[in-house]
Amino acid sequence: MKRVDYLLLIGVITISIFGLIMIYSASYVWADYKFNDAFKFVKNQGLFFIIGLIFMYIISKIDYKIYKKYSNTLLIICLSLLILVLIPGIGTVRNGSRSWFGIGSFGIQPSEFAKLGLIIFTSKYLEKNERIIKDVKKGVLPILGLTLLIFGFIMLQPDFGTGMILVVSIVGLLFVGGVDFKFFLKIGVVGLVGIVGLIIAAPYRLKRILSFLNPWEDPLGSGFQIIQSLYAIGPGGLFGYGFLNSRQKHFYLPEPQTDFIFSIISEEFGFVGILIVSLLFIFIITRGFMISRNCKDLFSKYLSFGITFQISFQALLNLMVVVGLIPVTGVTLPFLSYGGSSLLITLCGIGIILNISRDT
Amino acid sequence: MFFKKIHTRIKIILVVIILLFILVIGKVFYIQVFQYRKLNKYASSLWSRNLPIEANRGKIYDRNGVVLADNLTTVSLVFIPNQIKNKEETAKKISEILNVSYEDMYKHVSKKTSIERVHPEGRRLSYDVADKIAELKIDGVYLVKESKRYYPFNTSLSHVLGFVGIDNQGLSGLELMYDDYLTGSYGAIKYFSDAKGNRLELTEKYEKPQDGVNINLTINNDLQLVLERELDNAVLKYNPDQALGIAMNPKTGEILAMSSRPNFSPSQYQNYTVEEINRNLPIWATYEPGSTFKIITLAASLEEKTVDLENDTFYDGGSIQVENARIKCWKKGGHGAETFLQVVENSCNPGFVVLGQRLGKEKLFEYIRNFGFGEKTGVDLNGEANGILFKLDNVGPVELATTAFGQGVSVTPIQQITAVSAAINGGYLLKPYIVKSLNEPETNTVIKENKKTIVRKVLSEETSASVRSTLESVVTNGTGRPAFIDGYRVGGKTGTAQKVKDGKYMVGNYIVSFIGFLPANDPEVVVYIAIDNAKGITQYGGTVAAPIARTVLNEAINILDIKKPVGASEKNYNYNELKYVDVPNVVGMNVNDAMSLLKQFKVEYSGTGEYVEYQSPSGGERIYEGQTIKLLLNDRGNGN
């Protein structure tokens, strides 16, 4: 066996450790207030990080071809979990969504598993149906239908952000897998017509959707989070207030260690910090895509691309929300945001890519 | 070939992803550079909390630096509810110390606000109460400095100074007029706070409060206190409806003293009626001036040379016929044959009617207007009245006649003293003022200064000089004799005006007044006193108001350090009046020689010997005839 891609490994470990440090900085105020333990969140995340590293190491040793073999089983497990989580008593509600299996203070989101499971399944599907993929009816619609079904389950929780990541990452896979441009144009048109229809039916929706453009119109409602985020980013300047010196984390920005951790990074490390984090992401994404490029078989090519693309889309979705480019969707920032199962699954995905990199 | 297509599409996606990252970085750059100011401002105001610190209200001083309105420092209780951890215990302890109900205090402690001022039970606490609260050392419980207005001379100058409310806001008088200057601006301790109101361990900023601007008045507090005392005495003696007095420097228009009765205590303003508080009579009251107004007729006649006071004569038979009206003199039977100087000295009404007739209505009213009647003097105080004059078209012979001796016009005290000042200061009508300067509190730099303002020239220097000497002879020879001060030259004029009610003159109800100045050759102070409806005395200006004015003028000599003039006019004494004489210096003389010089006095000895060692009062002083002089004798022929 060849060696894994160390550059990707180093990049991932660097950004994850930085994430851990930032989770501490962002969360200690809340943690101390809520749990009387400033290290509460960072301890949790640290534990998941270590477990994730172990998983990543083990997975990087497991031949990726095994997923192709068990892709159906994995998908069925994921689907079952998604259904199970909806049942009150089994799934628990956090932040208004029944998305969690709670074990003590730890929580696991089955939708995170579904994201990875569906990419594995789709990669295999694309490899198997290489010849009919240009046929929309026979090739595209079945897999798209499956995707929308899972999207539907996730929307029942509801968790729009995760659902969207899931759908877009499959669409991205289909695009790379050779589906016609025209098809995506059609999807785009259908989507646009749908959105216009919804707006005509209820014009207030447009206002709500566009509220991110001027959050000060409703500073205590829809604009609240984005305003608090801007208050963190704006005054930071070139170098920021310095590590631990964020002000917005003092109860102004709700749960600063999760979705809006990027704002706290900006507040404490300024523009320079933002640049470094972005470059780290671009580096990891580029490594992932290069590994995919170098793959000799389609399944591993699709799989490594799919995992990387999913991470990059989720990262961009989060960043664009935080800086006020798109409406708030409630998506975490991979590697950096607090969230054990999310980090665990991301690291597992990286483990798969690392294993694939041995083969290139 | 298929791989190539996949790789192209991966590249496209990578490019799109990188472009989106650049977009995100660009947006951050935009936020940090172009929106920095706005966001930083908003965010700072979000993070920082102010603990306000009250500024000291500007003080009000008299012309010599005596504080007339001062501040006492007190402390008040302020809560920052979010910083108070144990609300029940805090409320319990503080309610016990302040002796108020627990429920009320709990409401303050748990109020959803960033800063809660405990009003009114926590305002202006005494030091021992404040100490007890400070000893509790509870987070979120603050004692802030507050100042309370204090008027050291209580009721003195109350109408001019005004008063302040509980929050030190000016509510009347100068306190109201200059409130913006006096207030200053709040300072603050700025600290950073989290969203729950807890203090963050970040640098605090202290913003110094800007103390209010100080006001220096033209008032001379010593003279003011004399005026207050004399009005108090007058109230005790005559129980008048109202009383008022003004002292002014006729050369500059500076008001040296101003007061009226009824007055009030600024620190207990709640106990008085609105009328008592708001009516600053010296500028608010309007009434018929009576004979003091004759000064204007006199000045106009002298300026227009329509009379030769020494040589023109007039026969006062007790009344004068003007058209269908018969105007009586105040003296029954009249003054008989007199020169016009005697007309003035006797304040003879028919004589003044003639003076008015000689001037004609146009001229007389032109002078009245030029002297500032019928319009506000512009004194820098609130609530000045206009006064009322006849419209020239409505002035017939009768109106002309009565106006000439001060009936049928309505004027304010400040108009009268300002007009008389013009008549005696060389002919300049001045704008009276009471605020000398506004001074910056720390450096005492002058921000705004009032100076002598000449409104217009009314008389020539010569005319003004003859007005002065004529009015001096009113005091030495005429109706103003009760105002005579021995050794000084005093000029003045009495006034007795009937009050009008419902268009009719009231019977036995007069405003008696006196306006006097000193030294008569070069006046440094002019005093106007008016007593409304004095009881238990014949109501004449000479009997009631002149003695009060005399006391004020007499005290003004020392207070204003007015030099004794050479050649003071000798008073013409009535047979029953005691004379003032100079005491000869007899120190060192033989006893017998001394006795012959001291014939007019009673002499008491002490010691033994032939020679006078010491005498009291000493030579050069003026005392009444027949007063006692004490001599200390010894054997040697030398003094001391």
Interface residues (C-beta under 8 A of the other chain):
Chain A: V29 Y33 E130 G172 F175 V176 G177 G178 L230 Y231 I233 G234 P235 G236 G237 L238 R247 Q248 H250 F251 Y252 S266 G270 F271 I274 L275 S278 F281 I282 I285 T286 F289 S292 R293 K301 F305 F309 S312 F313 L316 L319 M320 V323 G324 L325
Chain B: F2 F3 K5 I6 H7 R9 I10 I13 L14 I17 I18 L20 F21 L23 V24 I25 K27 V28 F29 I31 Q32 Q35 Y36 K38 L39 N40 Y42 A43 S44 L46 W47 F192 S193 D194 A195 K196 N198 L200 L202
